[in-house]
Amino acid sequence: MEIYPVAHIENDFKEKFGIPNQSGITAGMLSRVVFEEGYRDPQALRGIDGFSHIWLIWEFSKNRSRGFSPTVRPPALGGNERMGVFATRSPNRPNPIGMSSVRLVEAVTEGPGAPYLTVAGADLMDGTPIYDIKPYIRRDCHPEAHEGFNAVQRPRLSVSFLEGGEGLDMLSPEEAGRIREVLSFDPRPAYQEDPERVYGMRFGAYNFRFRIAGTSLTLISAERAGEQEETWERE
């Protein structure tokens, strides 16, 4: 079987580090689903605006598996314990396929760039290929479901901006709000807890630096992306 991308995602997540580990976590973050040539037919979206949520079927395009491994180390367990690959949502899979439920904000079928979809809560990196789109229905939800080892999650962080932090005054209120929301969900791997460590993250038009101590995150600085050849190292 051969499959081809029907669309790709466009958003502010420019690298893997910092992307929410599940869809819907950053519920206010908007992304655009842009259709590829050959699939840019508004008729293919007829009726989709009757659904509040949709499924995106996509590829872990930056994390293709290097052969089959029956076990992986889930971040939820600190990377210290192995679980069966089919008991996890790890990107290290025999076939690098992901699926995400997202809120459908708008289906645009006319005008510049149309057709495209605006969605909220996506956990995909900018440019990720999308292979299919399906409507989400209520029967997809199982409120009584058990979450296994994923039941324990890190607490949400309080995010502050360092007074006088380099470049932070460049951020618009909207940009500041977006990075605050993303960082509040703690982008670190579960096994990293060093309060002295400085992290770097590319998000939107900027490279950011920050520290985390306990449940407090301090944004130290921002620099426009492109002013450095690479995203800042995580020191």
PAVODREN-635073 format. One record per residue: x, y, z of N, C-alpha, C in turn; residue number from 1. Coordinates in Angstrom, 3 decimals. Atoms other than C-alpha are relative to their C-alpha. Layout:
# residues N
         nx         ny         nz        cax        cay        caz         cx         cy         cz     n
          X          Y          Z          X          Y          Z          X          Y          Z   NUM
...
# end
This chain:
# residues 235
         nx         ny         nz        cax        cay        caz         cx         cy         cz     n
      0.839     -1.192      0.000      0.000      0.000      0.000      0.875      1.243      0.000     1
     -0.680     -1.283      0.019      1.245      3.455     -0.890     -0.968      1.074      0.471     2
      0.822     -1.113     -0.449     -0.073      6.508      0.918      0.763      1.306     -0.220     3
     -0.594     -1.287      0.308      0.541     10.161      0.210     -0.600      1.066      0.911     4
      0.555     -1.080     -0.825      0.173     13.296      2.321     -1.095      0.747     -0.755     5
      1.063     -0.810      0.584     -3.078     15.123      1.678      0.131      1.452      0.436     6
     -0.139     -1.343     -0.541     -2.022     18.154      3.722      1.247      0.052      0.877     7
     -1.043     -0.148     -1.014      0.560     19.516      6.136     -0.455      1.060      0.996     8
      0.373     -0.942     -1.060      0.378     21.538      9.349      0.898      1.227     -0.061     9
     -0.781     -1.228     -0.137      1.500     25.142      9.751     -0.305      0.599      1.365    10
      0.179     -0.593     -1.325      2.070     26.543     13.251      1.327      0.515      0.534    11
     -1.190     -0.596     -0.608      4.632     27.987     15.689      0.975     -1.017      0.563    12
     -0.909      1.017     -0.532      6.193     24.662     16.762      1.037     -0.347     -1.066    13
     -1.018      0.129      1.038      9.420     24.790     14.759      0.994     -1.124      0.265    14
     -0.874      1.113     -0.336     11.230     21.927     16.521     -0.744     -0.938      0.931    15
      0.682      0.999     -0.821     10.344     18.773     18.444     -0.061      0.401      1.466    16
     -0.044     -0.389     -1.404     11.414     20.153     21.817     -1.072      1.055      0.280    17
      1.023     -0.960     -0.384      8.483     21.913     23.474     -1.382     -0.289     -0.529    18
      1.329      0.352      0.500      5.660     20.332     21.505     -0.749     -0.765      1.093    19
      0.759      0.739     -1.013      2.890     19.164     23.877      0.011     -1.498     -0.294    20
     -0.093      1.446      0.219      3.021     15.407     24.431     -1.345     -0.647     -0.312    21
      1.303      0.499      0.419     -0.704     15.046     23.702     -0.762      1.142     -0.650    22
      0.841     -1.036      0.588     -3.213     16.899     21.584     -0.977      0.541      1.029    23
      0.972     -0.619     -0.877     -5.559     19.304     23.311      0.573      0.636      1.238    24
     -0.599     -0.571     -1.200     -3.097     20.287     26.044      0.060      1.522     -0.114    25
     -0.020     -1.444      0.238     -2.437     23.752     24.611     -1.224      0.337     -0.843    26
      1.278     -0.116      0.704     -6.080     24.244     23.730     -0.160      1.315     -0.750    27
      0.134     -1.290      0.666     -5.624     27.880     22.729      0.924      0.188     -1.185    28
     -0.964     -0.125      1.093     -2.843     27.247     20.210     -0.658     -0.361     -1.324    29
      0.615      0.229      1.305     -4.014     27.565     16.620      1.023     -0.498     -1.010    30
     -0.799      0.500      1.118     -2.618     25.687     13.624     -0.864      0.030     -1.252    31
      0.728      0.028      1.261     -3.553     25.619      9.978      0.334     -1.290     -0.738    32
     -0.168      1.192      0.832     -4.081     22.453      7.939     -0.103      0.448     -1.456    33
     -0.094     -0.494      1.377     -2.975     23.314      4.405      0.069     -1.188     -0.948    34
      0.103      1.160      0.878     -3.880     20.927      1.606      1.035      0.043     -1.121    35
     -0.994      0.138      1.058     -1.396     19.622     -0.934     -0.668      0.062     -1.368    36
      0.484     -0.017      1.377     -1.727     19.981     -4.671     -0.629     -1.354     -0.325    37
      0.721      1.226      0.308     -4.209     17.427     -5.927     -1.110     -0.288      0.985    38
      1.036      0.191     -1.021     -6.295     17.599     -2.747     -0.636      1.340      0.401    39
      0.501     -1.335     -0.327     -7.135     21.299     -2.798     -1.371      0.224     -0.640    40
      1.357     -0.072      0.540    -10.787     20.750     -3.637     -0.964      0.295      1.144    41
      0.933     -0.337     -1.092    -13.328     22.544     -1.409     -1.100     -1.045      0.193    42
      1.050      1.011     -0.129    -15.802     19.745     -2.150      0.381     -1.088      0.999    43
     -0.452      1.036     -0.938    -13.672     17.405     -0.038     -0.298      0.372      1.449    44
      0.299     -0.458     -1.355    -14.599     19.515      3.007     -1.490      0.211      0.217    45
      1.437     -0.201     -0.132    -18.335     19.569      2.405     -0.526     -0.754      1.230    46
      0.577      0.598     -1.205    -20.070     18.937      5.750      0.907     -0.018      1.203    47
     -0.924      0.108     -1.136    -16.946     19.116      7.916     -0.286      1.058      1.056    48
      0.276     -1.059     -0.969    -18.099     22.363      9.533     -1.124     -0.370      0.960    49
      1.000      0.478     -0.946    -20.846     20.378     11.242      0.595     -0.727      1.186    50
     -0.692      0.701     -1.078    -18.252     18.742     13.502      0.829      0.992      0.804    51
     -0.783     -0.892     -0.855    -16.615     20.454     16.469      1.460     -0.425      0.090    52
     -1.353      0.535     -0.108    -13.537     18.192     16.465      0.264     -0.969     -1.160    53
     -0.396      0.931      1.056    -11.608     16.138     13.921      1.246     -0.771      0.434    54
     -1.222      0.781     -0.169     -8.920     13.458     13.877      0.969      0.342     -1.126    55
     -1.072     -0.132      0.982     -5.623     14.115     12.118      0.862     -1.260      0.065    56
     -0.883      1.169      0.103     -3.665     11.053     10.933      1.270      0.482     -0.688    57
     -1.192     -0.676      0.476     -0.046     12.075     10.425      1.249     -0.852      0.206    58
     -1.264      0.749     -0.076      3.586     10.989     10.241      0.976      0.678      0.947    59
     -1.130     -0.496     -0.783      6.360     11.351     12.795      1.177      0.189     -0.961    60
     -0.934     -0.148      1.124      8.392     12.711      9.903      1.420      0.306      0.443    61
     -1.338     -0.298     -0.497     11.345     13.828     12.054      0.495     -1.063      0.967    62
     -0.369      1.036     -0.970     11.497     10.627     14.083     -0.305     -1.380     -0.554    63
      0.278      1.297      0.609     11.336      7.696     11.691      0.743     -1.104      0.752    64
     -0.561      1.115     -0.765     11.956      4.377     13.410      1.159     -0.651     -0.753    65
     -1.143      0.725      0.579     15.266      2.594     12.836     -0.138     -1.475      0.347    66
      0.223      1.400     -0.290     13.924     -0.912     12.912     -0.939     -0.174      1.174    67
      1.006      0.299     -1.024     11.531     -2.604     15.275      0.641     -0.244      1.355    68
     -0.372      0.264     -1.386     12.038     -2.441     19.034     -1.281     -0.269      0.763    69
      1.250      0.338     -0.679      9.385     -4.205     21.134     -0.278      0.852      1.226    70
      0.204     -0.839     -1.177      9.936     -1.845     24.090      0.611      1.381     -0.225    71
     -0.502     -1.376      0.036     10.504      1.886     24.538      0.001      0.543      1.419    72
     -0.074     -0.630     -1.312     11.186      4.233     27.451     -0.927      1.219      0.025    73
      0.940     -1.121      0.012      8.100      6.448     27.960      0.472      1.161      0.875    74
     -0.359     -1.157     -0.833      8.861     10.007     29.186     -0.819      0.086      1.275    75
      0.853     -0.064     -1.188      5.943      9.676     31.626      0.588     -0.788      1.166    76
     -0.637      0.793     -1.047      8.064      7.141     33.536      1.435      0.449      0.230    77
     -1.328     -0.546     -0.222     11.137      9.340     33.537      1.067     -0.563     -0.908    78
     -0.976      0.594      0.899     12.790      7.407     30.737      0.803     -1.114      0.623    79
     -0.779      1.000     -0.738     13.938      4.805     33.264     -0.601     -1.390     -0.033    80
      0.688      1.291      0.002     11.470      1.995     32.652     -0.523     -0.286     -1.395    81
      0.451      0.375      1.343     10.593      0.100     29.511     -1.436     -0.523      0.026    82
      1.344      0.509      0.213      7.088     -0.571     28.273     -0.105     -0.483     -1.445    83
      0.204      0.466      1.362      5.802     -2.370     25.209     -0.373      1.156     -0.916    84
      0.225     -1.119      0.911      5.788     -0.070     22.193     -1.483      0.202     -0.290    85
      1.420     -0.121      0.311      2.108     -0.843     21.543     -0.830      0.416      1.216    86
      0.662     -0.519     -1.192      1.286      0.223     25.121      0.330      1.471      0.201    87
     -0.424     -1.391     -0.123      2.686      3.708     24.455     -0.420      0.795     -1.236    88
      0.187     -0.894      1.147      2.292      6.698     22.174      1.341      0.519     -0.494    89
     -1.350     -0.374      0.402      6.012      6.838     21.550      0.084      0.221     -1.514    90
     -0.226     -0.174      1.433      7.131      8.211     18.158      0.883     -1.088     -0.599    91
     -0.881      1.068      0.479      9.573      5.291     17.930     -0.820     -1.266     -0.229    92
      0.957      1.057      0.307      7.184      2.905     16.215      0.411     -0.740     -1.273    93
     -0.286      0.704      1.253      7.359      0.232     13.494     -0.424      0.815     -1.228    94
      0.449     -0.941      1.021      5.329      2.602     11.323     -0.204      1.352      0.688    95
      0.001     -1.269     -0.745      5.807      6.273     12.310     -1.282      0.803     -0.201    96
      1.310     -0.620      0.191      2.094      7.137     12.356     -0.522      0.526      1.327    97
      0.619     -0.592     -1.171      0.456      9.484     14.845     -1.439      0.383     -0.292    98
      1.365     -0.474      0.164     -3.138     10.531     15.434     -0.313      0.975      1.121    99
      0.302     -1.049     -0.963     -4.471     13.609     17.179     -1.428      0.476     -0.190   100
      1.317     -0.626      0.061     -7.926     14.883     18.032      0.183      1.490      0.268   101
     -0.145     -1.442     -0.114     -8.128     18.649     17.550     -1.363      0.661     -0.166   102
      1.249     -0.748      0.154    -10.868     21.247     17.758      0.010      0.737     -1.335   103
      0.124     -0.682      1.281    -12.046     22.509     14.387     -0.537      1.405      0.250   104
      0.376     -1.396     -0.214    -12.130     26.297     14.604     -0.711      0.572     -1.219   105
      0.551     -0.589      1.219    -12.861     27.121     10.981      0.397     -0.843     -1.202   106
     -0.280      0.621      1.296    -13.116     25.488      7.564     -0.153      1.085     -1.063   107
     -0.007     -1.086      0.983    -12.164     28.033      4.902      0.038     -0.607     -1.395   108
      0.093      0.588      1.341    -13.239     27.107      1.374      0.102      1.034     -1.112   109
     -0.114     -1.052      1.009    -12.971     30.478     -0.387      1.026      1.023      0.459   110
     -0.941     -1.055     -0.326    -10.391     33.234     -0.586      1.445     -0.452     -0.101   111
     -1.431      0.301      0.101     -6.575     33.377     -0.471      0.399     -1.212      0.829   112
     -0.491      1.189     -0.691     -4.983     30.056      0.428     -1.012     -1.093      0.187   113
      1.044      1.008     -0.197     -8.306     28.212      0.493      0.141     -1.139     -0.996   114
      0.610      0.338     -1.286     -9.218     25.542      1.166      1.043     -0.324      1.056   115
     -0.840      0.400     -1.126     -7.664     25.115      4.604     -0.867     -0.072      1.246   116
      0.683      0.130     -1.280     -8.676     24.266      8.154      0.807      0.698      1.074   117
     -0.634     -0.530     -1.199     -7.894     26.215     11.297     -0.421     -0.890      1.166   118
      0.280      0.925     -1.097     -7.601     23.872     14.293      0.699      0.485      1.261   119
     -0.584     -0.366     -1.294     -6.800     24.281     17.998      0.428     -1.249      0.740   120
     -0.454      1.096     -0.858     -4.779     22.050     20.304      0.846     -1.047     -0.687   121
     -0.802      1.001      0.717     -2.584     20.292     17.715      1.347     -0.198      0.699   122
     -1.305      0.336     -0.567      0.578     18.530     18.942      0.961     -0.421     -1.109   123
     -0.817      0.309      1.170      2.295     18.471     15.533      0.996      1.126     -0.243   124
     -0.996     -0.986      0.362      5.481     20.233     14.464     -0.327      0.627     -1.346   125
      0.207     -0.708      1.256      5.303     22.821     11.708      0.549     -0.818     -1.173   126
     -0.415      0.743      1.175      5.453     21.090      8.322     -0.334     -1.478      0.018   127
      0.311      1.427     -0.105      4.289     17.667      9.562     -0.997     -0.429     -1.073   128
      0.949      0.480      1.005      2.636     15.692      6.730     -1.211     -0.672      0.634   129
      1.268      0.571     -0.468     -1.001     14.716      7.277     -0.533     -0.920     -1.082   130
      0.416      1.003      0.972     -2.274     11.554      5.597     -1.515     -0.161     -0.092   131
      1.455      0.114      0.062     -5.947     11.673      6.488     -0.621      0.883      1.067   132
      0.790     -0.807     -0.922     -8.621     13.698      8.262     -1.351     -0.685      0.142   133
      1.283      0.672     -0.246    -11.675     12.136      9.894     -0.768      0.771      1.068   134
      0.764     -0.675     -1.043    -14.543     13.584     11.948      0.070     -0.747      1.322   135
      0.060      0.547     -1.361    -14.454     13.048     15.697     -1.472     -0.018      0.412   136
      1.382      0.105     -0.460    -17.760     11.813     17.106     -0.013     -0.381      1.479   137
      0.075      0.215     -1.439    -18.956     11.437     20.689      0.318     -1.427      0.391   138
     -0.279      1.402     -0.337    -18.682      7.666     20.581      1.490     -0.292      0.026   139
     -1.448      0.151     -0.124    -14.931      8.142     20.228      0.463      0.217      1.436   140
     -0.378     -0.348     -1.366    -14.913      9.345     23.846     -0.451     -1.091      0.971   141
      0.308      1.006     -1.026    -14.769      6.862     26.744      0.387      0.587      1.363   142
     -0.345     -0.669     -1.265    -14.944      8.829     30.032      0.479     -0.956      1.085   143
     -0.378      0.971     -1.033    -14.478      5.634     32.061      1.367     -0.632     -0.267   144
     -1.257      0.637      0.400    -11.181      4.776     30.345      1.089      0.174      1.054   145
     -1.168     -0.067     -0.871     -8.078      3.981     32.431      1.199      0.467     -0.818   146
     -1.129     -0.578      0.722     -4.863      5.817     31.506      1.327     -0.662      0.320   147
     -1.233      0.737     -0.251     -2.322      3.295     32.779      1.069      0.866      0.642   148
     -1.107     -0.749     -0.589      1.107      4.752     33.551     -0.018      1.474     -0.386   149
      0.110     -1.411      0.365      0.088      8.045     31.874     -0.874      0.784      0.957   150
      0.935     -0.675     -0.901     -2.285      8.844     34.732      0.686      1.076      0.837   151
     -0.739     -0.970     -0.805      0.429     10.704     36.674      0.692      0.985     -0.931   152
     -0.569     -1.026      0.855      1.368     13.994     35.036      0.710      1.044      0.852   153
     -0.661     -1.106     -0.682      3.711     16.823     35.964     -0.989      1.134      0.259   154
      0.879     -1.147     -0.255      2.024     19.822     37.595      0.264      1.116     -1.012   155
     -0.165     -1.130      0.907      1.448     22.857     35.415      0.882      1.053      0.658   156
     -0.961     -0.964     -0.524      4.140     25.531     35.808     -0.572      1.412     -0.006   157
      0.253     -1.434      0.063      3.783     29.182     36.697      1.139      0.633     -0.791   158
     -1.000     -0.565      0.906      5.599     31.217     34.032      0.139      1.495      0.256   159
     -0.270     -1.426     -0.177      7.241     34.587     34.698      1.077      0.438     -0.984   160
     -0.974     -0.572      0.909      9.320     36.881     32.515      1.038      0.753      0.829   161
     -1.071     -0.668     -0.734     12.694     37.994     33.877     -0.030      1.490     -0.287   162
      0.009     -1.443      0.192     12.611     41.735     34.443      1.292      0.437     -0.672   163
     -1.171     -0.428      0.754     14.941     43.293     31.907      0.615     -1.096     -0.838   164
     -0.530      1.105      0.794     15.405     39.943     30.159      0.216      0.402     -1.447   165
     -0.379     -0.440      1.342     17.139     40.413     26.825     -1.021     -0.429     -1.045   166
      0.880      0.275      1.124     14.725     40.673     23.903     -1.446     -0.253      0.362   167
      1.380      0.330     -0.372     11.575     39.961     25.914     -0.959      1.141     -0.327   168
      0.857     -1.136      0.322     10.294     43.465     25.203     -0.410      0.021     -1.467   169
      0.394      0.080      1.407     10.087     42.532     21.505     -1.330     -0.710     -0.178   170
      1.180      0.839      0.165      7.181     40.188     22.148     -1.280      0.821      0.073   171
      1.326     -0.603     -0.077      3.686     41.342     21.369     -0.786     -0.699      1.104   172
      0.815      0.692     -1.009      0.996     40.550     23.970     -0.468     -1.374     -0.467   173
      0.442      1.299      0.525     -0.239     37.743     21.690      1.134     -1.009      0.026   174
     -1.152      0.907     -0.009      3.253     36.247     21.304      0.360     -0.404      1.429   175
     -0.301      0.303     -1.400      3.872     36.493     25.039     -1.012     -0.981      0.571   176
      1.026      0.916     -0.484      0.582     34.755     25.738      0.182     -1.406     -0.523   177
     -0.180      1.328      0.585      1.334     31.901     23.348      1.172     -0.733      0.630   178
     -1.156      0.695     -0.570      4.803     31.161     24.713     -0.247     -0.307      1.472   179
      0.325      0.262     -1.404      3.495     31.441     28.282     -0.839     -1.281      0.118   180
      0.856      1.183     -0.056      0.814     28.821     27.582      0.805     -1.262     -0.287   181
     -0.768      1.187      0.377      3.216     26.395     25.888      0.960     -0.398      1.115   182
     -0.983      0.324     -1.023      5.894     26.642     28.569     -0.643     -0.436      1.307   183
      0.645      0.383     -1.260      3.383     26.240     31.399     -0.221     -1.504      0.106   184
      0.193      1.448     -0.019      3.000     22.590     30.395      1.312     -0.773      0.073   185
     -1.306      0.615     -0.286      6.708     21.908     31.070      0.528     -0.805     -1.187   186
     -0.493      0.697      1.187      8.529     21.023     27.830      1.127     -0.978      0.259   187
     -1.146      0.871     -0.269     11.339     19.114     29.564     -0.366     -1.476     -0.049   188
      0.192      1.437     -0.231     11.743     15.356     29.400     -0.228     -0.241      1.486   189
      0.402      0.234     -1.385     10.352     13.849     32.606      1.174     -0.259      0.933   190
     -1.129      0.344     -0.858     13.808     12.836     33.845      0.916      1.190      0.281   191
     -0.852     -1.164     -0.216     15.275     16.385     33.809     -0.597      0.898      1.076   192
      0.495     -0.794     -1.123     14.985     18.341     37.071      1.037      1.012      0.495   193
     -1.079     -0.870     -0.448     18.170     20.485     37.258     -0.446      1.461     -0.019   194
      0.474     -1.389     -0.029     17.136     23.999     38.431      1.005      1.001     -0.571   195
     -1.017     -0.904      0.540     20.420     25.498     37.152      0.123     -0.094     -1.518   196
     -0.130      0.212      1.438     20.045     24.218     33.640     -0.767      1.063     -0.773   197
      0.645     -0.965      0.886     19.261     26.747     30.914     -0.444     -0.740     -1.253   198
      0.568      0.680      1.158     16.978     25.443     28.193     -0.190      0.991     -1.145   199
      0.274     -0.806      1.183     16.656     26.742     24.656     -1.112     -0.631     -0.808   200
      1.148      0.521      0.745     13.523     26.431     22.555     -0.348      0.957     -1.125   201
      0.481     -0.772      1.143     12.537     27.617     19.092     -1.521     -0.078     -0.027   202
      1.455     -0.052      0.058      8.922     28.765     18.997     -0.396      1.233     -0.788   203
      0.400     -1.114      0.844      7.349     30.910     16.312      1.208      0.681     -0.608   204
     -1.079     -0.775      0.616      9.703     33.668     15.222      1.203      0.172      0.906   205
     -1.037     -0.275     -0.981     11.963     33.440     18.272      0.673     -1.266      0.514   206
     -0.679      0.970     -0.845     14.548     31.395     20.114     -0.099      0.515      1.436   207
      0.190     -0.393     -1.389     13.820     31.456     23.849      0.966     -0.757      0.901   208
     -0.748      0.652     -1.074     15.929     30.702     26.950     -0.808      0.093      1.286   209
      0.750     -0.002     -1.252     14.431     29.712     30.288      0.609     -0.986      0.981   210
     -0.381      0.918     -1.075     15.076     27.999     33.629     -1.265     -0.457      0.717   211
      1.125      0.531     -0.757     12.780     25.829     35.732      0.500     -0.458      1.365   212
     -0.305      0.419     -1.374     12.936     25.453     39.505     -1.321     -0.351      0.671   213
      1.264      0.439     -0.583     10.206     23.422     41.145     -1.123      0.131     -1.006   214
      1.120     -0.210      0.924      6.939     24.521     39.565      0.005      1.416     -0.565   215
     -0.118     -1.364      0.525      8.229     27.946     38.507      0.962      0.031     -1.178   216
     -0.834     -0.163      1.187      9.588     28.730     35.061      0.252      1.484     -0.227   217
     -0.372     -1.385      0.270     11.467     31.952     34.334      0.532      0.113     -1.411   218
     -0.443     -0.256      1.369     11.772     33.115     30.758      1.088      1.063      0.066   219
     -1.173     -0.851     -0.177     15.234     34.691     30.503      0.196      0.961     -1.159   220
     -0.300     -0.846      1.159     15.564     36.004     26.963     -0.688     -0.540     -1.239   221
      0.557      0.368      1.308     14.276     35.955     23.405      0.859      0.630     -1.086   222
     -0.766     -0.497      1.143     16.080     36.350     20.105     -0.685     -0.454     -1.269   223
      0.667      0.357      1.246     14.617     36.422     16.645      0.716     -1.168     -0.672   224
     -0.574      1.152      0.697     15.157     33.105     14.863      0.604      0.469     -1.308   225
     -0.696     -0.408      1.208     17.568     33.356     11.972      1.214      0.843      0.298   226
     -1.176     -0.748     -0.401     19.998     35.521     13.899      1.119     -0.930      0.440   227
     -0.977      1.048     -0.263     21.723     32.256     14.814     -0.251     -1.118     -0.998   228
      0.153      1.068      0.976     22.347     29.321     12.513     -0.800     -1.160      0.556   229
      0.673      1.141     -0.605     20.997     26.772     14.961     -0.805      0.466      1.208   230
      0.734     -0.251     -1.229     18.452     26.687     17.770      0.976     -0.090      1.178   231
     -0.918     -0.027     -1.140     20.137     27.431     21.085      0.143     -1.369      0.634   232
     -0.253      1.267     -0.657     21.752     24.509     22.800     -0.657     -0.026      1.369   233
      0.538      0.184     -1.336     20.180     23.112     25.927      1.178     -0.281      0.934   234
     -1.249      0.093     -0.749     23.099     23.777     28.233     -0.143     -0.895      1.229   235
# end
